[in-house]
Amino acid sequence: MRTIKNTQMTLIKILCCIAILCFSFVPFLNATVEAKAINSHTYNDYFKKVTWIKRSGVWSLSIEPKATLTKNYGNANVQGAHASRSYKLLENKHKKDKYWKNNESMANQYLCHVQFAGSMKSPWNLEPSRKKYSYSYTVKKKCNP
């Protein structure tokens, strides 16, 4: 009788540990699944409209983002993966445009807009004529160093 109770208690402890481990890893598994899905996103999933405009004699890539890009995912890794994926798609589509230059400056401006402007500001205007500065300086200058 005692052996059965000890076996039952051991089994209960094992099941509890398994349950704890499952619940502990669910956020990571969801983030992994979300990250895998990110790679299937296309240019049109992220952008309503992207066009070159001239403002006060300065060329700017004017971007109207979609909710996929401005949504708060509650996970910095997922948000960062969306920012990275969408910038690569944007760069691939527009890097041969005659106004595209200063890729690092454009990338910093873009990331700043994704992180801080989000859906509160649209369009986002990336200006290739801006010098390359550190990302922290770009943020300090409200995405326009």
Disulfide bonds with the S-S distance in Angstrom:
Cys112-Cys143 2.03
